[in-house]
């Protein structure tokens, strides 16, 4: 089983401290320090995008599109979608319906190469 197959722990207000129900709870001064360090960025706005797929076409063809036109995307039904934060790929996920609204659930976190 790879890390991508492991279920994600629930997010908590502790920001960086995994919940006790996840079985991966951190305790002590290190966990508290992490939450305190992140507290200053809680109100920083970010742009989150869920990319269902893409299609490349010339501008001339795009201008000819009419309402109701269908574009074939480069992804198949059921294939994972990319989740970007500030134009950086951070996760992959699935589209879900919650109370008649579309949403996204993260299934894999992408680790950034430094």
Biopython code that builds the backbone (N, CA, C, O; Angstrom):
import numpy as np
from Bio.PDB.StructureBuilder import StructureBuilder

atoms = [
    (1, "UNK", "N", (0.856, -1.189, 0.000)),
    (1, "UNK", "CA", (0.000, 0.000, 0.000)),
    (1, "UNK", "C", (0.889, 1.236, 0.000)),
    (1, "UNK", "O", (1.767, 1.369, 0.853)),
    (2, "UNK", "N", (0.670, 2.132, -0.943)),
    (2, "UNK", "CA", (1.457, 3.364, -1.010)),
    (2, "UNK", "C", (0.831, 4.428, -0.133)),
    (2, "UNK", "O", (-0.297, 4.270, 0.336)),
    (3, "UNK", "N", (1.567, 5.523, 0.091)),
    (3, "UNK", "CA", (1.026, 6.642, 0.882)),
    (3, "UNK", "C", (-0.224, 7.202, 0.248)),
    (3, "UNK", "O", (-1.103, 7.704, 0.948)),
    (4, "UNK", "N", (-0.321, 7.123, -1.095)),
    (4, "UNK", "CA", (-1.482, 7.667, -1.792)),
    (4, "UNK", "C", (-2.746, 6.871, -1.474)),
    (4, "UNK", "O", (-3.851, 7.392, -1.623)),
    (5, "UNK", "N", (-2.599, 5.595, -1.030)),
    (5, "UNK", "CA", (-3.750, 4.764, -0.732)),
    (5, "UNK", "C", (-4.245, 4.932, 0.702)),
    (5, "UNK", "O", (-5.311, 4.423, 1.047)),
    (6, "UNK", "N", (-3.489, 5.635, 1.537)),
    (6, "UNK", "CA", (-3.881, 5.811, 2.923)),
    (6, "UNK", "C", (-4.974, 6.862, 3.038)),
    (6, "UNK", "O", (-4.911, 7.881, 2.350)),
    (7, "UNK", "N", (-5.969, 6.645, 3.883)),
    (7, "UNK", "CA", (-7.014, 7.669, 4.048)),
    (7, "UNK", "C", (-6.435, 8.902, 4.720)),
    (7, "UNK", "O", (-5.554, 8.807, 5.574)),
    (8, "UNK", "N", (-6.941, 10.054, 4.322)),
    (8, "UNK", "CA", (-6.494, 11.305, 4.906)),
    (8, "UNK", "C", (-7.164, 11.512, 6.253)),
    (8, "UNK", "O", (-8.351, 11.217, 6.395)),
    (9, "UNK", "N", (-6.431, 12.016, 7.257)),
    (9, "UNK", "CA", (-7.057, 12.296, 8.548)),
    (9, "UNK", "C", (-7.975, 13.499, 8.423)),
    (9, "UNK", "O", (-7.773, 14.340, 7.547)),
    (10, "UNK", "N", (-8.982, 13.597, 9.287)),
    (10, "UNK", "CA", (-9.871, 14.758, 9.221)),
    (10, "UNK", "C", (-9.115, 16.030, 9.590)),
    (10, "UNK", "O", (-8.237, 16.023, 10.453)),
    (11, "UNK", "N", (-9.479, 17.130, 8.910)),
    (11, "UNK", "CA", (-8.876, 18.413, 9.234)),
    (11, "UNK", "C", (-9.458, 18.919, 10.542)),
    (11, "UNK", "O", (-10.643, 18.743, 10.823)),
    (12, "UNK", "N", (-8.608, 19.548, 11.330)),
    (12, "UNK", "CA", (-9.072, 20.115, 12.589)),
    (12, "UNK", "C", (-8.649, 21.568, 12.650)),
    (12, "UNK", "O", (-7.827, 22.018, 11.852)),
    (13, "UNK", "N", (-9.206, 22.291, 13.585)),
    (13, "UNK", "CA", (-8.842, 23.695, 13.767)),
    (13, "UNK", "C", (-7.419, 23.830, 14.287)),
    (13, "UNK", "O", (-6.877, 24.934, 14.347)),
    (14, "UNK", "N", (-6.809, 22.700, 14.666)),
    (14, "UNK", "CA", (-5.459, 22.744, 15.218)),
    (14, "UNK", "C", (-4.407, 23.001, 14.151)),
    (14, "UNK", "O", (-3.253, 23.256, 14.495)),
    (15, "UNK", "N", (-4.755, 22.947, 12.881)),
    (15, "UNK", "CA", (-3.850, 23.246, 11.759)),
    (15, "UNK", "C", (-2.477, 22.634, 11.929)),
    (15, "UNK", "O", (-1.567, 23.264, 12.468)),
    (16, "UNK", "N", (-2.335, 21.445, 11.482)),
    (16, "UNK", "CA", (-1.044, 20.797, 11.559)),
    (16, "UNK", "C", (-0.999, 19.714, 12.606)),
    (16, "UNK", "O", (-0.081, 18.894, 12.607)),
    (17, "UNK", "N", (-1.964, 19.693, 13.492)),
    (17, "UNK", "CA", (-2.044, 18.654, 14.501)),
    (17, "UNK", "C", (-3.146, 17.709, 14.073)),
    (17, "UNK", "O", (-4.302, 18.118, 13.966)),
    (18, "UNK", "N", (-2.814, 16.462, 13.828)),
    (18, "UNK", "CA", (-3.799, 15.503, 13.380)),
    (18, "UNK", "C", (-4.756, 15.176, 14.515)),
    (18, "UNK", "O", (-4.376, 15.210, 15.685)),
    (19, "UNK", "N", (-5.988, 14.861, 14.170)),
    (19, "UNK", "CA", (-6.991, 14.619, 15.196)),
    (19, "UNK", "C", (-6.736, 13.301, 15.910)),
    (19, "UNK", "O", (-6.156, 12.387, 15.324)),
    (20, "UNK", "N", (-7.160, 13.187, 17.174)),
    (20, "UNK", "CA", (-6.976, 11.946, 17.924)),
    (20, "UNK", "C", (-7.654, 10.765, 17.248)),
    (20, "UNK", "O", (-7.174, 9.637, 17.363)),
    (21, "UNK", "N", (-8.768, 10.999, 16.541)),
    (21, "UNK", "CA", (-9.492, 9.904, 15.902)),
    (21, "UNK", "C", (-8.724, 9.314, 14.730)),
    (21, "UNK", "O", (-9.042, 8.211, 14.286)),
    (22, "UNK", "N", (-7.728, 10.013, 14.220)),
    (22, "UNK", "CA", (-6.975, 9.508, 13.087)),
    (22, "UNK", "C", (-5.957, 8.456, 13.482)),
    (22, "UNK", "O", (-5.448, 7.731, 12.628)),
    (23, "UNK", "N", (-5.657, 8.365, 14.767)),
    (23, "UNK", "CA", (-4.655, 7.420, 15.205)),
    (23, "UNK", "C", (-3.240, 7.933, 15.020)),
    (23, "UNK", "O", (-2.280, 7.226, 15.325)),
    (24, "UNK", "N", (-3.099, 9.150, 14.525)),
    (24, "UNK", "CA", (-1.788, 9.733, 14.264)),
    (24, "UNK", "C", (-1.601, 11.017, 15.060)),
    (24, "UNK", "O", (-0.901, 11.919, 14.602)),
    (25, "UNK", "N", (-2.187, 11.121, 16.200)),
    (25, "UNK", "CA", (-2.171, 12.360, 16.964)),
    (25, "UNK", "C", (-0.781, 12.672, 17.486)),
    (25, "UNK", "O", (-0.101, 11.804, 18.034)),
    (26, "UNK", "N", (-0.374, 13.895, 17.316)),
    (26, "UNK", "CA", (0.873, 14.380, 17.885)),
    (26, "UNK", "C", (0.531, 15.105, 19.172)),
    (26, "UNK", "O", (-0.471, 15.817, 19.244)),
    (27, "UNK", "N", (1.348, 14.928, 20.170)),
    (27, "UNK", "CA", (1.074, 15.627, 21.414)),
    (27, "UNK", "C", (2.343, 16.277, 21.903)),
    (27, "UNK", "O", (3.438, 15.998, 21.417)),
    (28, "UNK", "N", (2.173, 17.146, 22.872)),
    (28, "UNK", "CA", (3.333, 17.773, 23.471)),
    (28, "UNK", "C", (3.679, 19.096, 22.838)),
    (28, "UNK", "O", (2.913, 19.627, 22.034)),
    (29, "UNK", "N", (4.839, 19.636, 23.199)),
    (29, "UNK", "CA", (5.234, 20.980, 22.776)),
    (29, "UNK", "C", (5.396, 21.131, 21.275)),
    (29, "UNK", "O", (5.141, 22.214, 20.749)),
    (30, "UNK", "N", (5.813, 20.078, 20.554)),
    (30, "UNK", "CA", (6.022, 20.193, 19.105)),
    (30, "UNK", "C", (4.697, 20.448, 18.397)),
    (30, "UNK", "O", (4.615, 21.330, 17.541)),
    (31, "UNK", "N", (3.652, 19.682, 18.745)),
    (31, "UNK", "CA", (2.347, 19.848, 18.112)),
    (31, "UNK", "C", (1.771, 21.223, 18.417)),
    (31, "UNK", "O", (1.243, 21.877, 17.517)),
    (32, "UNK", "N", (1.859, 21.675, 19.660)),
    (32, "UNK", "CA", (1.336, 22.989, 20.026)),
    (32, "UNK", "C", (2.107, 24.091, 19.314)),
    (32, "UNK", "O", (1.512, 25.084, 18.896)),
    (33, "UNK", "N", (3.403, 23.936, 19.169)),
    (33, "UNK", "CA", (4.231, 24.936, 18.487)),
    (33, "UNK", "C", (3.819, 25.042, 17.020)),
    (33, "UNK", "O", (3.749, 26.146, 16.479)),
    (34, "UNK", "N", (3.545, 23.900, 16.366)),
    (34, "UNK", "CA", (3.142, 23.921, 14.961)),
    (34, "UNK", "C", (1.846, 24.708, 14.782)),
    (34, "UNK", "O", (1.746, 25.532, 13.872)),
    (35, "UNK", "N", (0.861, 24.467, 15.632)),
    (35, "UNK", "CA", (-0.416, 25.160, 15.533)),
    (35, "UNK", "C", (-0.230, 26.656, 15.756)),
    (35, "UNK", "O", (-0.824, 27.465, 15.044)),
    (36, "UNK", "N", (0.577, 27.026, 16.723)),
    (36, "UNK", "CA", (0.831, 28.444, 16.996)),
    (36, "UNK", "C", (1.538, 29.107, 15.817)),
    (36, "UNK", "O", (1.222, 30.245, 15.469)),
    (37, "UNK", "N", (2.485, 28.412, 15.203)),
    (37, "UNK", "CA", (3.216, 28.962, 14.066)),
    (37, "UNK", "C", (2.292, 29.216, 12.877)),
    (37, "UNK", "O", (2.468, 30.200, 12.160)),
    (38, "UNK", "N", (1.329, 28.358, 12.666)),
    (38, "UNK", "CA", (0.430, 28.488, 11.514)),
    (38, "UNK", "C", (-0.712, 29.462, 11.757)),
    (38, "UNK", "O", (-1.339, 29.919, 10.801)),
    (39, "UNK", "N", (-0.992, 29.784, 12.989)),
    (39, "UNK", "CA", (-2.131, 30.641, 13.322)),
    (39, "UNK", "C", (-2.085, 31.977, 12.589)),
    (39, "UNK", "O", (-3.133, 32.514, 12.231)),
    (40, "UNK", "N", (-0.909, 32.517, 12.360)),
    (40, "UNK", "CA", (-0.800, 33.825, 11.716)),
    (40, "UNK", "C", (-1.192, 33.798, 10.237)),
    (40, "UNK", "O", (-1.401, 34.859, 9.648)),
    (41, "UNK", "N", (-1.297, 32.621, 9.621)),
    (41, "UNK", "CA", (-1.667, 32.559, 8.208)),
    (41, "UNK", "C", (-3.101, 32.079, 7.994)),
    (41, "UNK", "O", (-3.517, 31.905, 6.849)),
    (42, "UNK", "N", (-3.866, 31.860, 9.063)),
    (42, "UNK", "CA", (-5.228, 31.365, 8.924)),
    (42, "UNK", "C", (-6.106, 32.278, 8.079)),
    (42, "UNK", "O", (-7.015, 31.782, 7.412)),
    (43, "UNK", "N", (-5.879, 33.580, 8.075)),
    (43, "UNK", "CA", (-6.722, 34.516, 7.340)),
    (43, "UNK", "C", (-6.155, 34.901, 5.978)),
    (43, "UNK", "O", (-6.709, 35.779, 5.316)),
    (44, "UNK", "N", (-5.076, 34.275, 5.544)),
    (44, "UNK", "CA", (-4.485, 34.598, 4.243)),
    (44, "UNK", "C", (-5.359, 33.978, 3.149)),
    (44, "UNK", "O", (-5.567, 32.765, 3.142)),
    (45, "UNK", "N", (-5.870, 34.795, 2.230)),
    (45, "UNK", "CA", (-6.722, 34.250, 1.166)),
    (45, "UNK", "C", (-5.884, 33.495, 0.133)),
    (45, "UNK", "O", (-4.777, 33.912, -0.210)),
    (46, "UNK", "N", (-6.427, 32.384, -0.353)),
    (46, "UNK", "CA", (-5.788, 31.608, -1.408)),
    (46, "UNK", "C", (-6.833, 31.280, -2.463)),
    (46, "UNK", "O", (-8.032, 31.295, -2.183)),
    (47, "UNK", "N", (-6.384, 30.989, -3.657)),
    (47, "UNK", "CA", (-7.273, 30.588, -4.735)),
    (47, "UNK", "C", (-7.165, 29.078, -4.902)),
    (47, "UNK", "O", (-6.080, 28.546, -5.135)),
    (48, "UNK", "N", (-8.300, 28.391, -4.780)),
    (48, "UNK", "CA", (-8.338, 26.939, -4.931)),
    (48, "UNK", "C", (-9.087, 26.626, -6.221)),
    (48, "UNK", "O", (-10.179, 27.143, -6.455)),
    (49, "UNK", "N", (-8.492, 25.778, -7.056)),
    (49, "UNK", "CA", (-9.119, 25.388, -8.318)),
    (49, "UNK", "C", (-9.140, 23.870, -8.419)),
    (49, "UNK", "O", (-8.148, 23.208, -8.111)),
    (50, "UNK", "N", (-10.267, 23.321, -8.848)),
    (50, "UNK", "CA", (-10.390, 21.893, -9.118)),
    (50, "UNK", "C", (-10.470, 21.746, -10.633)),
    (50, "UNK", "O", (-11.447, 22.170, -11.251)),
    (51, "UNK", "N", (-9.459, 21.155, -11.222)),
    (51, "UNK", "CA", (-9.364, 21.056, -12.677)),
    (51, "UNK", "C", (-9.969, 19.735, -13.143)),
    (51, "UNK", "O", (-9.414, 18.663, -12.902)),
    (52, "UNK", "N", (-11.108, 19.831, -13.808)),
    (52, "UNK", "CA", (-11.791, 18.638, -14.304)),
    (52, "UNK", "C", (-11.127, 18.090, -15.559)),
    (52, "UNK", "O", (-11.247, 16.901, -15.852)),
    (53, "UNK", "N", (-10.445, 18.923, -16.287)),
    (53, "UNK", "CA", (-9.785, 18.540, -17.525)),
    (53, "UNK", "C", (-9.512, 19.778, -18.344)),
    (53, "UNK", "O", (-9.832, 20.895, -17.938)),
    (54, "UNK", "N", (-8.916, 19.566, -19.504)),
    (54, "UNK", "CA", (-8.626, 20.706, -20.367)),
    (54, "UNK", "C", (-8.821, 20.314, -21.832)),
    (54, "UNK", "O", (-8.917, 19.137, -22.180)),
    (55, "UNK", "N", (-8.875, 21.336, -22.664)),
    (55, "UNK", "CA", (-9.033, 21.150, -24.106)),
    (55, "UNK", "C", (-8.284, 22.280, -24.790)),
    (55, "UNK", "O", (-8.450, 23.446, -24.431)),
    (56, "UNK", "N", (-7.475, 21.948, -25.758)),
    (56, "UNK", "CA", (-6.688, 22.957, -26.465)),
    (56, "UNK", "C", (-7.319, 23.216, -27.828)),
    (56, "UNK", "O", (-7.612, 22.282, -28.575)),
    (57, "UNK", "N", (-7.525, 24.500, -28.144)),
    (57, "UNK", "CA", (-8.129, 24.849, -29.430)),
    (57, "UNK", "C", (-7.708, 26.254, -29.836)),
    (57, "UNK", "O", (-7.375, 27.075, -28.981)),
    (58, "UNK", "N", (-7.723, 26.533, -31.134)),
    (58, "UNK", "CA", (-7.402, 27.890, -31.597)),
    (58, "UNK", "C", (-8.476, 28.890, -31.152)),
    (58, "UNK", "O", (-9.642, 28.528, -30.996)),
    (59, "UNK", "N", (-8.080, 30.130, -30.953)),
    (59, "UNK", "CA", (-9.015, 31.177, -30.527)),
    (59, "UNK", "C", (-10.169, 31.306, -31.509)),
    (59, "UNK", "O", (-11.311, 31.507, -31.097)),
    (60, "UNK", "N", (-9.886, 31.193, -32.804)),
    (60, "UNK", "CA", (-10.946, 31.297, -33.817)),
    (60, "UNK", "C", (-12.045, 30.269, -33.590)),
    (60, "UNK", "O", (-13.229, 30.589, -33.700)),
    (61, "UNK", "N", (-11.657, 29.027, -33.272)),
    (61, "UNK", "CA", (-12.654, 27.984, -33.004)),
    (61, "UNK", "C", (-13.412, 28.279, -31.715)),
    (61, "UNK", "O", (-14.616, 28.035, -31.631)),
    (62, "UNK", "N", (-12.714, 28.803, -30.713)),
    (62, "UNK", "CA", (-13.363, 29.120, -29.454)),
    (62, "UNK", "C", (-14.434, 30.200, -29.659)),
    (62, "UNK", "O", (-15.514, 30.126, -29.073)),
    (63, "UNK", "N", (-14.135, 31.189, -30.481)),
    (63, "UNK", "CA", (-15.089, 32.273, -30.722)),
    (63, "UNK", "C", (-16.333, 31.795, -31.471)),
    (63, "UNK", "O", (-17.368, 32.461, -31.430)),
    (64, "UNK", "N", (-16.245, 30.658, -32.150)),
    (64, "UNK", "CA", (-17.382, 30.104, -32.888)),
    (64, "UNK", "C", (-18.299, 29.251, -31.999)),
    (64, "UNK", "O", (-19.368, 28.829, -32.441)),
    (65, "UNK", "N", (-17.888, 28.998, -30.754)),
    (65, "UNK", "CA", (-18.705, 28.165, -29.871)),
    (65, "UNK", "C", (-20.031, 28.852, -29.554)),
    (65, "UNK", "O", (-20.092, 30.068, -29.376)),
    (66, "UNK", "N", (-21.071, 28.060, -29.489)),
    (66, "UNK", "CA", (-22.414, 28.550, -29.174)),
    (66, "UNK", "C", (-22.833, 27.989, -27.813)),
    (66, "UNK", "O", (-22.267, 26.996, -27.356)),
    (67, "UNK", "N", (-23.817, 28.612, -27.164)),
    (67, "UNK", "CA", (-24.326, 28.040, -25.908)),
    (67, "UNK", "C", (-24.761, 26.591, -26.129)),
    (67, "UNK", "O", (-25.427, 26.276, -27.116)),
    (68, "UNK", "N", (-24.381, 25.725, -25.209)),
    (68, "UNK", "CA", (-24.725, 24.308, -25.320)),
    (68, "UNK", "C", (-23.659, 23.485, -26.024)),
    (68, "UNK", "O", (-23.774, 22.262, -26.099)),
    (69, "UNK", "N", (-22.620, 24.139, -26.544)),
    (69, "UNK", "CA", (-21.545, 23.396, -27.202)),
    (69, "UNK", "C", (-20.843, 22.506, -26.181)),
    (69, "UNK", "O", (-20.735, 22.863, -25.008)),
    (70, "UNK", "N", (-20.371, 21.359, -26.626)),
    (70, "UNK", "CA", (-19.688, 20.408, -25.751)),
    (70, "UNK", "C", (-18.231, 20.308, -26.166)),
    (70, "UNK", "O", (-17.920, 20.082, -27.335)),
    (71, "UNK", "N", (-17.340, 20.477, -25.195)),
    (71, "UNK", "CA", (-15.914, 20.317, -25.441)),
    (71, "UNK", "C", (-15.465, 19.002, -24.822)),
    (71, "UNK", "O", (-15.788, 18.710, -23.671)),
    (72, "UNK", "N", (-14.728, 18.219, -25.576)),
    (72, "UNK", "CA", (-14.191, 16.977, -25.044)),
    (72, "UNK", "C", (-12.952, 17.309, -24.228)),
    (72, "UNK", "O", (-12.026, 17.954, -24.721)),
    (73, "UNK", "N", (-12.941, 16.863, -22.968)),
    (73, "UNK", "CA", (-11.805, 17.129, -22.088)),
    (73, "UNK", "C", (-10.816, 15.969, -22.149)),
    (73, "UNK", "O", (-11.134, 14.888, -22.644)),
    (74, "UNK", "N", (-9.617, 16.212, -21.638)),
    (74, "UNK", "CA", (-8.562, 15.204, -21.696)),
    (74, "UNK", "C", (-8.620, 14.208, -20.541)),
    (74, "UNK", "O", (-7.658, 13.470, -20.330)),
    (75, "UNK", "N", (-9.696, 14.166, -19.802)),
    (75, "UNK", "CA", (-9.862, 13.221, -18.691)),
    (75, "UNK", "C", (-11.104, 12.390, -18.914)),
    (75, "UNK", "O", (-12.045, 12.814, -19.585)),
    (76, "UNK", "N", (-11.093, 11.198, -18.342)),
    (76, "UNK", "CA", (-12.242, 10.302, -18.441)),
    (76, "UNK", "C", (-13.109, 10.424, -17.185)),
    (76, "UNK", "O", (-12.643, 10.874, -16.138)),
    (77, "UNK", "N", (-14.357, 10.023, -17.302)),
    (77, "UNK", "CA", (-15.274, 10.008, -16.160)),
    (77, "UNK", "C", (-14.680, 9.104, -15.083)),
    (77, "UNK", "O", (-14.243, 7.991, -15.373)),
    (78, "UNK", "N", (-14.667, 9.582, -13.853)),
    (78, "UNK", "CA", (-14.144, 8.805, -12.742)),
    (78, "UNK", "C", (-12.654, 8.966, -12.517)),
    (78, "UNK", "O", (-12.133, 8.517, -11.495)),
    (79, "UNK", "N", (-11.955, 9.599, -13.451)),
    (79, "UNK", "CA", (-10.515, 9.822, -13.291)),
    (79, "UNK", "C", (-10.295, 10.945, -12.273)),
    (79, "UNK", "O", (-11.098, 11.874, -12.178)),
    (80, "UNK", "N", (-9.208, 10.850, -11.520)),
    (80, "UNK", "CA", (-8.911, 11.852, -10.491)),
    (80, "UNK", "C", (-8.762, 13.241, -11.106)),
    (80, "UNK", "O", (-8.245, 13.391, -12.213)),
    (81, "UNK", "N", (-9.219, 14.247, -10.375)),
    (81, "UNK", "CA", (-9.060, 15.632, -10.818)),
    (81, "UNK", "C", (-7.898, 16.262, -10.055)),
    (81, "UNK", "O", (-7.563, 15.828, -8.952)),
    (82, "UNK", "N", (-7.291, 17.280, -10.645)),
    (82, "UNK", "CA", (-6.203, 17.995, -9.987)),
    (82, "UNK", "C", (-6.764, 19.116, -9.133)),
    (82, "UNK", "O", (-7.701, 19.804, -9.539)),
    (83, "UNK", "N", (-6.192, 19.300, -7.948)),
    (83, "UNK", "CA", (-6.581, 20.381, -7.052)),
    (83, "UNK", "C", (-5.382, 21.304, -6.907)),
    (83, "UNK", "O", (-4.323, 20.895, -6.432)),
    (84, "UNK", "N", (-5.560, 22.557, -7.322)),
    (84, "UNK", "CA", (-4.489, 23.531, -7.275)),
    (84, "UNK", "C", (-4.783, 24.599, -6.236)),
    (84, "UNK", "O", (-5.931, 25.015, -6.078)),
    (85, "UNK", "N", (-3.766, 25.040, -5.535)),
    (85, "UNK", "CA", (-3.862, 26.168, -4.621)),
    (85, "UNK", "C", (-2.859, 27.196, -5.120)),
    (85, "UNK", "O", (-1.661, 26.925, -5.200)),
    (86, "UNK", "N", (-3.363, 28.381, -5.457)),
    (86, "UNK", "CA", (-2.522, 29.432, -6.041)),
    (86, "UNK", "C", (-1.703, 28.900, -7.210)),
    (86, "UNK", "O", (-0.497, 29.131, -7.286)),
    (87, "UNK", "N", (-2.363, 28.185, -8.123)),
    (87, "UNK", "CA", (-1.774, 27.629, -9.345)),
    (87, "UNK", "C", (-0.702, 26.573, -9.097)),
    (87, "UNK", "O", (0.077, 26.272, -10.002)),
    (88, "UNK", "N", (-0.643, 26.010, -7.911)),
    (88, "UNK", "CA", (0.321, 24.940, -7.611)),
    (88, "UNK", "C", (-0.461, 23.668, -7.296)),
    (88, "UNK", "O", (-1.372, 23.679, -6.468)),
    (89, "UNK", "N", (-0.097, 22.567, -7.967)),
    (89, "UNK", "CA", (-0.741, 21.283, -7.727)),
    (89, "UNK", "C", (-0.436, 20.813, -6.312)),
    (89, "UNK", "O", (0.727, 20.624, -5.956)),
    (90, "UNK", "N", (-1.479, 20.623, -5.503)),
    (90, "UNK", "CA", (-1.283, 20.195, -4.111)),
    (90, "UNK", "C", (-1.962, 18.866, -3.802)),
    (90, "UNK", "O", (-1.608, 18.203, -2.828)),
    (91, "UNK", "N", (-2.943, 18.469, -4.632)),
    (91, "UNK", "CA", (-3.664, 17.240, -4.333)),
    (91, "UNK", "C", (-4.406, 16.754, -5.570)),
    (91, "UNK", "O", (-4.530, 17.461, -6.570)),
    (92, "UNK", "N", (-4.894, 15.526, -5.466)),
    (92, "UNK", "CA", (-5.805, 14.975, -6.460)),
    (92, "UNK", "C", (-7.051, 14.547, -5.697)),
    (92, "UNK", "O", (-6.992, 14.244, -4.506)),
    (93, "UNK", "N", (-8.171, 14.528, -6.394)),
    (93, "UNK", "CA", (-9.395, 14.195, -5.693)),
    (93, "UNK", "C", (-10.491, 13.722, -6.617)),
    (93, "UNK", "O", (-10.264, 13.440, -7.794)),
    (94, "UNK", "N", (-11.683, 13.642, -6.061)),
    (94, "UNK", "CA", (-12.865, 13.199, -6.780)),
    (94, "UNK", "C", (-13.982, 14.213, -6.597)),
    (94, "UNK", "O", (-14.076, 14.874, -5.563)),
    (95, "UNK", "N", (-14.822, 14.326, -7.612)),
    (95, "UNK", "CA", (-15.994, 15.192, -7.521)),
    (95, "UNK", "C", (-17.062, 14.466, -6.720)),
    (95, "UNK", "O", (-17.307, 13.280, -6.937)),
    (96, "UNK", "N", (-17.697, 15.177, -5.794)),
    (96, "UNK", "CA", (-18.779, 14.617, -4.983)),
    (96, "UNK", "C", (-19.961, 15.578, -5.022)),
    (96, "UNK", "O", (-19.811, 16.757, -5.342)),
    (97, "UNK", "N", (-21.127, 15.058, -4.695)),
    (97, "UNK", "CA", (-22.330, 15.893, -4.592)),
    (97, "UNK", "C", (-22.732, 15.929, -3.121)),
    (97, "UNK", "O", (-22.924, 14.886, -2.494)),
    (98, "UNK", "N", (-22.857, 17.136, -2.578)),
    (98, "UNK", "CA", (-23.248, 17.320, -1.188)),
    (98, "UNK", "C", (-24.430, 18.288, -1.176)),
    (98, "UNK", "O", (-24.287, 19.458, -1.531)),
    (99, "UNK", "N", (-25.598, 17.791, -0.765)),
    (99, "UNK", "CA", (-26.802, 18.615, -0.701)),
    (99, "UNK", "C", (-27.035, 19.374, -1.999)),
    (99, "UNK", "O", (-27.197, 20.594, -1.975)),
    (100, "UNK", "N", (-27.055, 18.688, -3.115)),
    (100, "UNK", "CA", (-27.323, 19.242, -4.445)),
    (100, "UNK", "C", (-26.259, 20.222, -4.933)),
    (100, "UNK", "O", (-26.518, 20.991, -5.859)),
    (101, "UNK", "N", (-25.072, 20.211, -4.334)),
    (101, "UNK", "CA", (-23.975, 21.066, -4.784)),
    (101, "UNK", "C", (-22.772, 20.189, -5.087)),
    (101, "UNK", "O", (-22.554, 19.160, -4.447)),
    (102, "UNK", "N", (-21.996, 20.617, -6.075)),
    (102, "UNK", "CA", (-20.771, 19.894, -6.396)),
    (102, "UNK", "C", (-19.676, 20.270, -5.413)),
    (102, "UNK", "O", (-19.574, 21.421, -4.989)),
    (103, "UNK", "N", (-18.879, 19.310, -5.064)),
    (103, "UNK", "CA", (-17.744, 19.544, -4.185)),
    (103, "UNK", "C", (-16.601, 18.650, -4.620)),
    (103, "UNK", "O", (-16.721, 17.900, -5.589)),
    (104, "UNK", "N", (-15.508, 18.731, -3.911)),
    (104, "UNK", "CA", (-14.337, 17.914, -4.217)),
    (104, "UNK", "C", (-13.828, 17.320, -2.921)),
    (104, "UNK", "O", (-13.736, 18.013, -1.908)),
    (105, "UNK", "N", (-13.502, 16.060, -2.949)),
    (105, "UNK", "CA", (-12.863, 15.423, -1.812)),
    (105, "UNK", "C", (-11.439, 15.040, -2.216)),
    (105, "UNK", "O", (-11.219, 14.474, -3.286)),
    (106, "UNK", "N", (-10.481, 15.354, -1.352)),
    (106, "UNK", "CA", (-9.083, 15.043, -1.651)),
    (106, "UNK", "C", (-8.816, 13.574, -1.369)),
    (106, "UNK", "O", (-9.175, 13.061, -0.309)),
    (107, "UNK", "N", (-8.186, 12.901, -2.319)),
    (107, "UNK", "CA", (-7.846, 11.495, -2.150)),
    (107, "UNK", "C", (-6.340, 11.279, -2.079)),
    (107, "UNK", "O", (-5.883, 10.225, -1.638)),
    (108, "UNK", "N", (-5.573, 12.265, -2.508)),
    (108, "UNK", "CA", (-4.118, 12.136, -2.521)),
    (108, "UNK", "C", (-3.484, 13.515, -2.358)),
    (108, "UNK", "O", (-3.854, 14.455, -3.062)),
    (109, "UNK", "N", (-2.544, 13.639, -1.443)),
    (109, "UNK", "CA", (-1.790, 14.882, -1.265)),
    (109, "UNK", "C", (-0.503, 14.759, -2.082)),
    (109, "UNK", "O", (0.185, 13.741, -2.014)),
    (110, "UNK", "N", (-0.186, 15.788, -2.847)),
    (110, "UNK", "CA", (1.026, 15.793, -3.662)),
    (110, "UNK", "C", (2.115, 16.520, -2.897)),
    (110, "UNK", "O", (1.964, 17.693, -2.556)),
    (111, "UNK", "N", (3.197, 15.838, -2.631)),
    (111, "UNK", "CA", (4.305, 16.465, -1.921)),
    (111, "UNK", "C", (5.126, 17.290, -2.894)),
    (111, "UNK", "O", (5.505, 16.817, -3.965)),
    (112, "UNK", "N", (5.396, 18.528, -2.509)),
    (112, "UNK", "CA", (6.182, 19.442, -3.352)),
    (112, "UNK", "C", (7.643, 19.062, -3.295)),
    (112, "UNK", "O", (8.178, 18.744, -2.233)),
    (113, "UNK", "N", (8.286, 19.098, -4.455)),
    (113, "UNK", "CA", (9.732, 18.869, -4.490)),
    (113, "UNK", "C", (10.420, 20.176, -4.183)),
    (113, "UNK", "O", (10.070, 21.210, -4.752)),
    (114, "UNK", "N", (11.384, 20.148, -3.303)),
    (114, "UNK", "CA", (12.071, 21.369, -2.885)),
    (114, "UNK", "C", (13.412, 21.472, -3.543)),
    (114, "UNK", "O", (14.140, 22.437, -3.313)),
]
sb = StructureBuilder()
sb.init_structure("model")
sb.init_model(0)
sb.init_chain("A")
sb.init_seg("    ")
for serial, (resi, resn, name, xyz) in enumerate(atoms, 1):
    if name == "N":
        sb.init_residue(resn, " ", resi, " ")
    sb.init_atom(name, np.array(xyz, "f"), 0.0, 1.0, " ", f" {name:<3s}", serial, name[0])
structure = sb.get_structure()
